[in-house]
Amino acid sequence: MRTSRKLTHALLALFALVVMSSFALAADPGTLVPWSSEASDQKAGSILFYNVYTSGATSGNAENTRVNITNTSVTSAAFVHLYFVSAGCAIADSYICLTATQTASFLASDVDPGVKGYIVAVAVDGVLGCPVSFNWLIGDEYVKFASGHAANLGAVAFAALYQGILPGCNSGSFTATIRFNGNAGEVPGYNCAPAVLALDNVGSRADGNDTMVIINRVGGNLGIGASSLGTLFGLLYDDAENVLSFSVTGGCQLMSSLTNNFPRTTPRFETFIPAGRTGWAKVFNQNGAIGILGAAINLNANAASSAGAFNGGHNLHHLTLNCTDAYVVPVFPPSC
């Protein structure tokens, strides 16, 4: 009898998701953003990627992150599996559950103090914990570092390109594979991941700019360890179209300010981008496309006294796509 009720519950949940996924929000004008539109921080999705989180080990006053997540569905609850991936690739996880139209926030200092990394939020069904098509999640984060760097960054959303529970995931599954393959066919998955990232118009350190760059690897096993970046190739341009190449190596997350030491170029960064000048950069895996995401946060101590000095941040731009990455995720029922 218990098994029968559980199966009925699962089937009803699946039916509700299929019906709900087929229609836009009735009260909203305009056309629903297509699920096939590529991943960005300006759409809703079934997976949210928060590019950075941090908090102080003993106090969150100077360094912390407020993570925000919203269920935009007017009819269905959301069950979300959160994965906290440290820069060194260690993983912790928890669940958060949202009723229809509910929004929620939490501080990194309350759930994972003293750690830097990124967060992956995956919509799952409420019975088994299998990944599910629930393209109604949006999110963002406010992050501040003890260095003074601070920004509001939107969560990058990946839409599921199938309906209902991820095919192949069932009551006998211990893991499921989330494929960022852009495919709604025989091997259904999610939007493709970026392969080339660009940092637009970086300012000179001689003008007081301290630009922190964060790059994250997409892919791996969120049960036992995410994949690492390895060595990336980059190109740094100045505003006169001159270009230098560089390479950088990182784990699951690479985080550093642009200085004479990072990236290593000849001539050095501060000479190549002198006072009053700007530049831009792009980075990718030269040996084969891998999924990467990132952000940049600028700090300028002269922001209050100089008309041309600003603080703030944004996600890095996506120039090309890689449709071969995947996450393996553990499957177990939500705890909320």
Kinemage of the C-alpha trace (Angstrom):
@kinemage 1
@onewidth
@group {chain A} dominant
@subgroup {mainchain}
@vectorlist {calphas} color= white
{ca met a 1} P 0.000 0.000 0.000
{ca arg a 2} L 2.811 2.414 0.899
{ca thr a 3} L 4.554 1.690 -2.422
{ca ser a 4} L 1.312 2.303 -4.319
{ca arg a 5} L 0.761 5.670 -2.630
{ca lys a 6} L 4.370 6.666 -3.328
{ca leu a 7} L 4.027 5.734 -6.983
{ca thr a 8} L 0.759 7.663 -7.264
{ca his a 9} L 2.418 10.693 -5.669
{ca ala a 10} L 5.302 10.494 -8.133
{ca leu a 11} L 2.982 10.180 -11.146
{ca leu a 12} L 0.879 13.147 -10.031
{ca ala a 13} L 4.013 15.233 -9.509
{ca leu a 14} L 5.268 14.282 -12.956
{ca phe a 15} L 1.914 15.097 -14.587
{ca ala a 16} L 1.832 18.498 -12.888
{ca leu a 17} L 5.345 19.267 -14.087
{ca val a 18} L 4.581 18.288 -17.667
{ca val a 19} L 1.427 20.416 -17.759
{ca met a 20} L 3.080 23.351 -16.035
{ca ser a 21} L 6.127 23.247 -18.310
{ca ser a 22} L 3.951 23.627 -21.403
{ca phe a 23} L 2.534 27.052 -20.615
{ca ala a 24} L 3.787 30.527 -19.837
{ca leu a 25} L 2.685 32.310 -16.696
{ca ala a 26} L -0.925 33.249 -17.394
{ca ala a 27} L -0.690 36.707 -15.824
{ca asp a 28} L 2.503 37.738 -17.636
{ca pro a 29} L 2.415 39.528 -21.011
{ca gly a 30} L 4.764 38.656 -23.826
{ca thr a 31} L 6.248 35.373 -24.994
{ca leu a 32} L 7.993 32.914 -22.696
{ca val a 33} L 11.775 32.920 -23.206
{ca pro a 34} L 12.502 29.740 -25.202
{ca trp a 35} L 14.102 26.908 -23.273
{ca ser a 36} L 16.581 26.592 -26.137
{ca ser a 37} L 17.954 30.107 -25.581
{ca glu a 38} L 21.504 29.711 -24.321
{ca ala a 39} L 22.452 29.861 -20.660
{ca ser a 40} L 22.571 33.353 -19.181
{ca asp a 41} L 21.863 35.340 -16.022
{ca gln a 42} L 18.790 36.891 -17.678
{ca lys a 43} L 16.542 33.837 -17.943
{ca ala a 44} L 14.954 31.203 -15.747
{ca gly a 45} L 16.115 27.609 -15.727
{ca ser a 46} L 16.288 24.248 -13.983
{ca ile a 47} L 19.942 24.672 -12.955
{ca leu a 48} L 21.420 27.841 -11.470
{ca phe a 49} L 25.176 28.459 -11.346
{ca tyr a 50} L 26.409 31.018 -8.801
{ca asn a 51} L 29.903 32.013 -9.915
{ca val a 52} L 31.404 32.712 -6.490
{ca tyr a 53} L 30.655 32.507 -2.798
{ca thr a 54} L 32.817 33.271 0.200
{ca ser a 55} L 32.609 34.016 3.908
{ca gly a 56} L 34.968 34.719 6.765
{ca ala a 57} L 35.999 31.742 8.890
{ca thr a 58} L 35.150 33.490 12.180
{ca ser a 59} L 32.985 36.436 11.126
{ca gly a 60} L 30.907 37.220 8.068
{ca asn a 61} L 30.909 40.971 8.607
{ca ala a 62} L 33.794 41.804 6.268
{ca glu a 63} L 33.534 38.832 3.899
{ca asn a 64} L 30.288 37.061 3.082
{ca thr a 65} L 27.765 36.123 0.414
{ca arg a 66} L 23.991 36.414 0.418
{ca val a 67} L 22.562 33.837 -1.959
{ca asn a 68} L 19.064 34.442 -3.320
{ca ile a 69} L 16.819 32.005 -5.167
{ca thr a 70} L 13.249 32.446 -6.445
{ca asn a 71} L 10.604 30.052 -7.755
{ca thr a 72} L 8.689 31.984 -10.427
{ca ser a 73} L 6.094 29.236 -10.963
{ca val a 74} L 2.619 30.242 -9.801
{ca thr a 75} L 1.439 26.634 -9.464
{ca ser a 76} L 4.204 24.281 -8.322
{ca ala a 77} L 6.722 23.917 -5.503
{ca ala a 78} L 10.434 23.660 -6.250
{ca phe a 79} L 12.817 21.128 -4.710
{ca val a 80} L 16.390 22.304 -5.210
{ca his a 81} L 19.588 20.372 -4.500
{ca leu a 82} L 22.418 22.783 -3.655
{ca tyr a 83} L 26.059 21.823 -4.228
{ca phe a 84} L 28.794 23.948 -2.640
{ca val a 85} L 31.993 23.357 -4.632
{ca ser a 86} L 35.166 24.691 -3.040
{ca ala a 87} L 38.069 26.088 -5.064
{ca gly a 88} L 39.930 22.877 -4.242
{ca cys a 89} L 37.041 20.754 -5.624
{ca ala a 90} L 35.681 19.415 -2.298
{ca ile a 91} L 31.868 19.320 -2.236
{ca ala a 92} L 29.155 19.813 0.376
{ca asp a 93} L 25.425 19.750 -0.335
{ca ser a 94} L 22.012 20.554 1.098
{ca tyr a 95} L 18.408 21.003 -0.029
{ca ile a 96} L 16.209 24.067 -0.195
{ca cys a 97} L 12.481 23.810 -0.990
{ca leu a 98} L 10.296 26.651 -2.232
{ca thr a 99} L 6.540 26.892 -2.500
{ca ala a 100} L 5.018 28.411 -5.642
{ca thr a 101} L 6.204 32.043 -6.113
{ca gln a 102} L 8.406 31.851 -3.011
{ca thr a 103} L 11.802 33.550 -2.725
{ca ala a 104} L 14.476 32.697 -0.166
{ca ser a 105} L 17.923 33.888 0.903
{ca phe a 106} L 20.738 32.540 3.044
{ca leu a 107} L 24.236 33.620 4.076
{ca ala a 108} L 27.299 31.604 3.170
{ca ser a 109} L 28.581 32.196 6.700
{ca asp a 110} L 25.590 30.248 8.042
{ca val a 111} L 25.961 27.186 5.822
{ca asp a 112} L 29.619 26.917 4.700
{ca pro a 113} L 31.816 29.370 6.654
{ca gly a 114} L 35.433 29.955 5.749
{ca val a 115} L 35.171 28.506 2.226
{ca lys a 116} L 35.487 30.049 -1.245
{ca gly a 117} L 33.972 28.411 -4.286
{ca tyr a 118} L 30.885 28.289 -6.458
{ca ile a 119} L 27.336 26.919 -6.059
{ca val a 120} L 25.294 24.716 -8.378
{ca ala a 121} L 21.525 24.574 -7.723
{ca val a 122} L 19.702 21.691 -9.430
{ca ala a 123} L 15.902 21.336 -9.566
{ca val a 124} L 14.838 17.797 -8.615
{ca asp a 125} L 11.536 16.004 -8.119
{ca gly a 126} L 10.087 15.919 -4.620
{ca val a 127} L 9.946 12.119 -4.265
{ca leu a 128} L 13.132 10.560 -5.645
{ca gly a 129} L 15.505 13.505 -5.926
{ca cys a 130} L 16.027 12.958 -9.667
{ca pro a 131} L 16.878 16.007 -11.828
{ca val a 132} L 13.682 17.413 -13.274
{ca ser a 133} L 12.550 19.928 -15.878
{ca phe a 134} L 11.544 22.963 -13.830
{ca asn a 135} L 12.493 26.010 -15.873
{ca trp a 136} L 11.161 28.524 -13.364
{ca leu a 137} L 14.184 29.162 -11.137
{ca ile a 138} L 16.008 32.500 -11.044
{ca gly a 139} L 18.634 33.710 -8.618
{ca asp a 140} L 21.414 36.136 -7.803
{ca glu a 141} L 23.963 36.825 -5.091
{ca tyr a 142} L 25.524 39.698 -3.215
{ca val a 143} L 29.177 38.973 -2.476
{ca lys a 144} L 31.727 41.006 -0.529
{ca phe a 145} L 35.387 40.291 0.168
{ca ala a 146} L 37.598 41.544 2.978
{ca ser a 147} L 39.690 43.226 0.256
{ca gly a 148} L 36.752 45.553 -0.483
{ca his a 149} L 35.662 43.872 -3.723
{ca ala a 150} L 31.864 43.615 -3.833
{ca ala a 151} L 29.200 42.955 -6.467
{ca asn a 152} L 25.698 41.729 -7.182
{ca leu a 153} L 25.989 38.823 -9.648
{ca gly a 154} L 23.093 37.090 -11.370
{ca ala a 155} L 22.967 33.304 -11.281
{ca val a 156} L 23.571 31.779 -14.724
{ca ala a 157} L 20.521 29.673 -15.596
{ca phe a 158} L 20.529 26.484 -17.687
{ca ala a 159} L 17.148 25.299 -18.958
{ca ala a 160} L 16.192 21.624 -19.153
{ca leu a 161} L 15.400 20.609 -22.734
{ca tyr a 162} L 13.030 17.798 -21.792
{ca gln a 163} L 9.812 17.500 -19.793
{ca gly a 164} L 9.224 15.781 -16.466
{ca ile a 165} L 11.907 13.728 -14.709
{ca leu a 166} L 15.283 13.297 -16.424
{ca pro a 167} L 14.946 10.146 -18.587
{ca gly a 168} L 16.816 7.201 -17.103
{ca cys a 169} L 16.544 8.404 -13.507
{ca asn a 170} L 14.195 6.295 -11.387
{ca ser a 171} L 13.695 4.703 -7.967
{ca gly a 172} L 16.676 2.414 -8.562
{ca ser a 173} L 19.097 5.226 -9.429
{ca phe a 174} L 21.932 6.276 -7.137
{ca thr a 175} L 23.303 8.851 -9.583
{ca ala a 176} L 22.095 10.774 -12.625
{ca thr a 177} L 24.011 12.442 -15.443
{ca ile a 178} L 23.180 16.045 -16.289
{ca arg a 179} L 24.387 16.724 -19.824
{ca phe a 180} L 24.982 20.261 -21.046
{ca asn a 181} L 24.532 19.105 -24.622
{ca gly a 182} L 21.858 21.442 -25.993
{ca asn a 183} L 19.902 18.344 -26.963
{ca ala a 184} L 16.184 17.656 -26.608
{ca gly a 185} L 16.367 14.430 -28.632
{ca glu a 186} L 17.493 10.893 -27.858
{ca val a 187} L 19.904 12.011 -25.106
{ca pro a 188} L 17.989 14.899 -23.529
{ca gly a 189} L 19.917 17.437 -21.534
{ca tyr a 190} L 20.332 21.113 -20.773
{ca asn a 191} L 21.677 24.204 -22.531
{ca cys a 192} L 25.321 24.032 -23.594
{ca ala a 193} L 28.012 25.550 -21.364
{ca pro a 194} L 30.298 28.422 -22.448
{ca ala a 195} L 33.701 27.464 -23.860
{ca val a 196} L 35.307 30.903 -24.382
{ca leu a 197} L 34.901 33.648 -21.775
{ca ala a 198} L 35.629 37.328 -22.301
{ca leu a 199} L 36.411 40.123 -19.848
{ca asp a 200} L 35.220 43.370 -21.379
{ca asn a 201} L 37.169 46.642 -20.965
{ca val a 202} L 39.445 46.116 -17.977
{ca gly a 203} L 40.927 49.306 -16.486
{ca ser a 204} L 44.537 50.131 -15.648
{ca arg a 205} L 45.898 49.487 -12.159
{ca ala a 206} L 47.673 52.846 -12.472
{ca asp a 207} L 44.208 54.459 -12.363
{ca gly a 208} L 43.389 52.703 -9.096
{ca asn a 209} L 41.622 49.659 -10.570
{ca asp a 210} L 41.975 46.271 -8.905
{ca thr a 211} L 40.059 43.775 -11.055
{ca met a 212} L 39.420 40.364 -9.516
{ca val a 213} L 38.761 37.595 -12.040
{ca ile a 214} L 36.951 34.341 -11.171
{ca ile a 215} L 36.866 31.352 -13.544
{ca asn a 216} L 35.040 28.096 -12.773
{ca arg a 217} L 35.064 24.673 -14.402
{ca val a 218} L 31.720 23.145 -15.370
{ca gly a 219} L 31.612 19.353 -15.143
{ca gly a 220} L 32.615 16.393 -13.020
{ca asn a 221} L 30.981 14.442 -10.212
{ca leu a 222} L 29.100 16.503 -7.626
{ca gly a 223} L 29.057 13.514 -5.298
{ca ile a 224} L 32.791 12.896 -5.023
{ca gly a 225} L 34.607 15.748 -6.761
{ca ala a 226} L 34.114 18.254 -9.553
{ca ser a 227} L 36.434 18.591 -12.547
{ca ser a 228} L 39.315 21.077 -12.531
{ca leu a 229} L 40.273 23.783 -15.014
{ca gly a 230} L 43.756 22.548 -15.736
{ca thr a 231} L 45.714 24.986 -17.914
{ca leu a 232} L 43.831 27.653 -19.858
{ca phe a 233} L 45.113 29.765 -22.732
{ca gly a 234} L 44.301 33.471 -22.915
{ca leu a 235} L 44.715 36.558 -25.057
{ca leu a 236} L 45.071 40.057 -23.587
{ca tyr a 237} L 44.334 43.026 -25.857
{ca asp a 238} L 44.953 46.718 -25.267
{ca asp a 239} L 42.713 49.459 -26.672
{ca ala a 240} L 45.073 49.927 -29.656
{ca glu a 241} L 44.485 46.321 -30.848
{ca asn a 242} L 47.844 44.996 -29.639
{ca val a 243} L 47.687 41.496 -28.202
{ca leu a 244} L 49.660 39.283 -25.809
{ca ser a 245} L 49.118 35.621 -24.959
{ca phe a 246} L 49.264 33.954 -21.545
{ca ser a 247} L 48.405 30.737 -19.741
{ca val a 248} L 46.882 30.172 -16.304
{ca thr a 249} L 46.317 27.023 -14.265
{ca gly a 250} L 43.577 26.409 -11.718
{ca gly a 251} L 41.546 23.839 -9.830
{ca cys a 252} L 37.770 23.868 -9.809
{ca gln a 253} L 37.937 27.631 -9.372
{ca leu a 254} L 40.576 30.212 -10.279
{ca met a 255} L 40.421 33.548 -8.456
{ca ser a 256} L 43.005 36.348 -8.684
{ca ser a 257} L 43.396 40.076 -9.289
{ca leu a 258} L 44.956 41.268 -12.544
{ca thr a 259} L 48.520 42.318 -11.678
{ca asn a 260} L 52.055 42.035 -12.983
{ca asn a 261} L 52.042 38.493 -11.583
{ca phe a 262} L 48.681 37.369 -13.015
{ca pro a 263} L 48.450 36.761 -15.845
{ca arg a 264} L 52.134 36.439 -16.699
{ca thr a 265} L 52.709 38.400 -19.910
{ca thr a 266} L 55.639 40.108 -21.594
{ca pro a 267} L 55.528 43.031 -21.160
{ca arg a 268} L 53.737 42.821 -17.803
{ca phe a 269} L 50.064 43.730 -17.374
{ca glu a 270} L 50.699 47.129 -15.749
{ca thr a 271} L 53.057 48.132 -18.557
{ca phe a 272} L 50.799 46.848 -21.331
{ca ile a 273} L 47.716 48.636 -19.895
{ca pro a 274} L 49.202 51.928 -18.585
{ca ala a 275} L 47.430 54.872 -16.936
{ca gly a 276} L 44.469 56.200 -18.893
{ca arg a 277} L 44.230 53.090 -21.072
{ca thr a 278} L 42.006 50.013 -21.079
{ca gly a 279} L 42.054 46.507 -22.476
{ca trp a 280} L 40.106 43.274 -22.666
{ca ala a 281} L 40.841 39.559 -22.492
{ca lys a 282} L 39.478 36.164 -23.441
{ca val a 283} L 40.325 32.714 -22.121
{ca phe a 284} L 39.677 29.101 -23.138
{ca asn a 285} L 41.134 25.597 -23.155
{ca gln a 286} L 43.471 25.432 -26.147
{ca asn a 287} L 43.626 21.621 -26.244
{ca gly a 288} L 39.875 21.056 -26.473
{ca ala a 289} L 36.766 22.894 -25.451
{ca ile a 290} L 35.673 22.597 -21.823
{ca gly a 291} L 32.772 24.281 -20.037
{ca ile a 292} L 33.792 27.344 -18.056
{ca leu a 293} L 31.939 30.189 -16.333
{ca gly a 294} L 33.201 33.235 -14.517
{ca ala a 295} L 32.879 36.766 -13.221
{ca ala a 296} L 34.928 39.920 -12.680
{ca ile a 297} L 34.721 42.365 -9.764
{ca asn a 298} L 36.474 45.749 -9.816
{ca leu a 299} L 37.579 47.769 -6.791
{ca asn a 300} L 38.761 51.345 -7.139
{ca ala a 301} L 39.638 53.284 -3.988
{ca asn a 302} L 39.038 56.559 -5.874
{ca ala a 303} L 35.376 55.807 -6.646
{ca ala a 304} L 34.092 58.447 -4.207
{ca ser a 305} L 36.418 61.194 -5.456
{ca ser a 306} L 36.965 60.516 -9.174
{ca ala a 307} L 34.310 60.792 -11.889
{ca gly a 308} L 35.887 57.972 -13.870
{ca ala a 309} L 36.417 55.509 -11.032
{ca phe a 310} L 33.838 52.795 -10.312
{ca asn a 311} L 33.268 49.717 -8.192
{ca gly a 312} L 31.178 46.689 -9.097
{ca gly a 313} L 31.146 43.447 -11.033
{ca his a 314} L 29.476 41.275 -13.661
{ca asn a 315} L 29.571 37.777 -15.069
{ca leu a 316} L 32.053 37.179 -17.877
{ca his a 317} L 30.703 37.179 -21.419
{ca his a 318} L 30.123 33.880 -23.254
{ca leu a 319} L 31.679 33.919 -26.743
{ca thr a 320} L 31.422 30.271 -27.806
{ca leu a 321} L 29.769 27.084 -26.534
{ca asn a 322} L 30.849 23.599 -25.520
{ca cys a 323} L 28.179 20.903 -25.685
{ca thr a 324} L 30.106 17.936 -24.253
{ca asp a 325} L 30.266 18.660 -20.516
{ca ala a 326} L 28.215 16.899 -17.859
{ca tyr a 327} L 27.707 16.664 -14.098
{ca val a 328} L 27.114 13.370 -12.364
{ca val a 329} L 24.888 14.057 -9.360
{ca pro a 330} L 23.845 11.827 -6.463
{ca val a 331} L 20.158 10.885 -6.272
{ca phe a 332} L 18.333 10.723 -2.943
{ca pro a 333} L 15.019 12.192 -1.683
{ca pro a 334} L 14.822 15.852 -0.610
{ca ser a 335} L 15.134 16.458 3.121
{ca cys a 336} L 12.551 19.261 3.187
